[in-house]
Amino acid sequence: MKNKKEVDLFLDSGAFSAWTKGITIDLQEYIDFIKKNEQYLEHYAVLDVIGDAEATYKNQKEMERQGLKPIPCFHYGEDFQWLKYYMDKYDYVALGGLVGKPKVELTEHLDKAWRIICDTPKNLPKTKIHGFGITSIQFLLRYPWYSVDSTSWVLVGRTGGIYVPKMKNGDWDYLQKPIVVSISNKSPDKKCLNKHYETMSQKDKDLVDKYLQEKGYKVGLSEFKTQNKDYVLRENEKWSGKAEGNNRLVEIIVEKGISNDYILRDELNITYYLDLQNSLPKWPWAFKSTRKGFFNI
């Protein structure tokens, strides 16, 4: 495992995922886990309680009582006095409860929050802000986040897709919504015109090829054959899909690439977000909800 000198780790409590599944996370177990692994953690969030600001605050104080310094979290739907309180007491605050909210309502909520956060003569943020579940290009560009996180890039890669930036005046433009290209050999999108790399127009395919070549990735090549479900896989072979009766499809990796390796897709999608990060204004920058252009939702 890498230590914090090599990579900065931000630990999320997992409270939102647990809440959606009806699972309860034990506060003391979370505290003990942090203490055991603190040497690897640059930051860690409070164990928040979705829908209960008082309980979240209570967890914050208990974690602090036990010697920890968690990042507090203000949630969608809570009284904005909580946000003001946290901003007065802490230099790093998280905004949570944002996943799954309608775009218009979420924009209204975040605009109000950021007017409080950036209530300064030059509309600059008073404190660092982390956004849980935020990787939408529109929201990334509209607000001066210090940091964000989301699992959407993982889901895109695991379901066979990659992010490809659009071009403007011959350069990659990361300040536009990217193209999500389905490219996996096993994707059902292969049957739909313009929904998969293999069914795209040559012009669009050339754009994807250019991006892959510049980033050092290949599309890859696979062949498929049907074998008995008791078949022993050989080198460069893997099962494809579920067995149908006594038979199952085998994928033979002729050339490794993003079409047949989800890890490579993950790498490429991480690279996309790193390039996007480098294209954003240098933090801190001003928030103005009336800003025109690509900052509009």
SULPEMO-V869024 format. One record per pair of residues at least 12 apart in sequence whose C-alpha atoms are under 10 Angstrom apart, sorted by the first residue. I is the first residue (numbers start at 0). GAP is how many residues later the second one is. Records with the same first field share a line. If there is no record, write none. Layout:
# SULPEMO-V869024
I->GAP, GAP
This chain:
# SULPEMO-V869024
0->39
1->38
2->34, 35, 36, 37, 38, 39
3->34, 35, 36, 37, 38
4->34, 35, 37
5->34
6->33, 34, 35
7->32, 33, 34, 35
8->29, 31, 32, 33, 34, 35
9->30, 31, 32, 33, 34, 35, 137, 139
10->23, 27, 29, 30, 31, 32, 33, 34, 35, 59, 60
11->31, 32, 33, 34, 35, 36, 59, 120, 137
12->12, 14, 17, 18, 21, 31, 32, 33, 34, 35
13->16, 31, 32, 33, 34
14->30, 31, 32, 33, 34, 35
15->31, 32, 33, 34, 80, 81, 82, 83, 116, 117
17->32
18->30, 31, 32
19->30
23->25
24->22, 23, 24
25->21
26->19, 20, 21, 32, 35, 36
27->31, 34, 35, 38
29->16, 17, 33
30->15, 16, 31, 32, 33, 35, 36, 37, 39
31->34
33->34, 36
34->31, 32, 33
37->30
42->26, 27, 28, 49
43->24, 25, 26, 27, 28
44->15, 24, 25, 26, 27, 28, 48, 49, 85
45->12, 13, 14, 15, 16, 17, 18, 22, 23, 24, 25, 26, 27, 48
46->12, 13, 16, 23, 24, 25, 26
47->12, 24, 25, 26, 27, 48
48->24, 26
49->23, 24, 25, 26, 27, 28, 46, 47
50->24, 25, 26, 27, 46
51->23, 25, 26
52->20, 21, 22, 24, 25, 26, 29
53->24, 28
55->16, 17, 18, 19
56->15, 16, 17, 25, 29
58->13
59->12, 13
68->21
69->20, 22, 23
70->15, 19, 20, 21, 22, 23, 58, 59
71->14, 15, 17, 18, 19, 20, 21, 22, 23, 24
72->13, 19, 20, 21, 22, 23, 24, 56, 57, 58, 59
73->12, 19, 20, 21, 22, 23, 39
74->19, 20, 21, 22, 23, 57
75->19, 20, 21, 22, 23, 25, 30, 33, 34, 37
76->19, 20, 21, 32
77->19
79->29, 32, 33, 36
80->35
82->12, 30, 33, 34
83->29, 32, 33
85->41
86->29, 30, 39, 40, 41, 42
87->38, 39
89->37, 38
90->35, 36, 37, 38
91->34, 35, 36, 37, 38, 54, 55
92->34, 35, 36, 37, 38, 53
93->34, 35, 36, 37, 38, 51, 52, 53, 54
94->15, 18, 34, 35, 36, 37, 38, 39, 53
95->34, 35, 36, 37, 38
96->34, 35, 36
97->12, 33, 34, 35, 36
98->33, 34, 35, 51
99->33
102->36, 194
103->193
105->33
106->32, 35, 182, 190
107->181
109->29, 32, 33, 179
110->31, 32, 176, 177, 178
111->177
113->12, 15, 28, 29, 30, 31, 173, 174, 175
114->172, 173, 174
116->12, 27, 170
117->25, 26, 167, 168, 169, 170
118->168
119->166
120->165
121->163, 164, 165, 166
122->161, 162, 163, 164, 165
123->20, 159, 160, 161, 162, 163, 164
124->18, 19, 20, 21, 158, 159, 160, 161, 162
125->158
126->18, 19, 157
127->16, 17, 18, 19, 155, 156
128->14, 15, 16, 17, 18, 19
129->14, 15, 16, 17, 18, 19
130->12, 14, 15, 16, 17, 18, 19
131->15, 16, 17, 18, 19
132->15, 16, 17, 18, 19
133->13, 14, 15, 16, 17, 18
134->13, 14, 15, 16, 17, 18, 138
135->14, 16, 41
136->37, 38, 39, 40, 41, 136, 139, 157, 158, 160
137->37, 38, 39, 156, 157, 158, 159
138->156, 157, 158
139->35, 136, 137, 140, 155
140->34, 35, 139, 140, 146, 153, 154, 155, 156
141->144, 145, 146, 147, 148, 149, 150, 152, 153, 154, 155
142->142, 143, 144, 145, 146, 152
143->136, 137, 138, 139, 140, 141, 142, 143, 144
144->138, 139, 140, 142
145->136, 137, 138, 139
146->130, 136
152->112, 113, 115, 116, 117, 119, 120
153->108, 109, 111, 112, 113, 115, 116
154->111
155->24, 25, 26, 106, 109, 110, 113
156->23, 24, 25, 26, 27, 101, 104, 105, 106, 107, 108, 109, 110, 111, 112, 113
157->26, 103, 104, 105, 107, 108
158->23, 24, 25, 27, 28, 103, 106
159->20, 21, 22, 23, 24, 25, 26, 27, 28, 29, 36, 98, 99, 100, 101, 102, 105, 106
160->18, 19, 20, 21, 22, 23, 26, 35, 36, 97, 98, 101, 104, 105, 108
161->16, 17, 18, 19, 20, 21, 22, 46, 96, 97, 100, 102, 103, 104, 105, 106, 107, 108, 110
162->14, 15, 16, 17, 18, 19, 45, 102, 103, 105, 106, 107, 108, 109, 110
163->13, 14, 15, 16, 17, 43, 44, 47, 48, 104, 105, 108
164->12, 13, 14, 15, 42, 43, 46, 107, 110, 111
165->12, 13, 41, 42, 45
166->40
171->39, 103
172->102, 103, 106
173->98, 99, 101, 102, 103, 104, 105, 106
174->101, 102, 104, 105, 119, 120
175->100, 118
176->117
177->94
178->29
179->15, 16
180->13, 14, 15, 16, 19, 23, 24, 27
181->12, 13, 14, 15, 16, 17, 18, 77
182->12, 13, 14, 15, 16, 36, 37, 75, 76, 77, 82
183->12, 13, 14, 35, 36, 73, 74, 75, 76, 77, 78, 81
184->12, 13, 34, 35, 36, 37, 38, 39, 55, 66, 73, 74, 75, 76
185->54, 55, 65, 73, 74
186->72
196->12, 22, 62
211->46, 56
214->53, 56, 57
215->52
216->39, 40, 41, 47, 48, 50, 51
217->37, 38, 39, 40, 41, 46
218->36, 37, 38, 39, 40, 41, 42
219->33, 34, 35, 36, 37, 38, 39, 40, 41
220->31, 32, 33, 34, 35, 36, 37, 38, 39
221->14, 15, 28, 29, 30, 31, 32, 33, 34, 35, 37, 38
222->14, 27, 28, 29, 30, 31, 32
223->13, 14, 15, 16, 25, 26, 27, 28, 29
224->14, 15, 23, 24, 25, 26, 27
225->13, 14, 17, 21, 22, 23, 24, 25
226->12, 16, 19, 20, 21, 22, 23
227->15, 16, 17, 18, 19, 20, 21, 22
228->13, 14, 15, 16, 17, 18, 19, 20, 21
229->16, 17, 18
230->16, 17, 19
232->17, 18, 19
233->18
234->17, 18
235->15, 16, 17, 18, 19, 20
236->13, 14, 15, 16, 17
237->12, 13, 14, 15, 22
238->12, 13
239->12
